Amino acid sequence: MFWMRTLFASALLVPFLSTSLQAQTAKKMDVRAARAECFRQANAAANSVSVGFSGATADRQALGMDAYRDCCRKMGIRP
């Protein structure tokens, strides 16, 4: 009788664990894709600043960081 309970419990537990591991992996990949998209948007925003004056570097960094944080907030991930 104990053997049957063990077999039944393992038959229920193994598919549940494999499904939950796949779901966690998929969620992690979504975060990585969202972060990559935010970096892309930040780079595009930083490249939109003209480099013709002396404060261009600081402006590029500030604009890129603002765009990155805004995108992360919209995507629901932490920056």
PyMOL commands that set and color helices and strands:
alter all, ss='L'
color gray80, all
select helices_A, chain A and resi 2-47+56-75
alter helices_A, ss='H'
color red, helices_A
deselect
rebuild
show_as cartoon
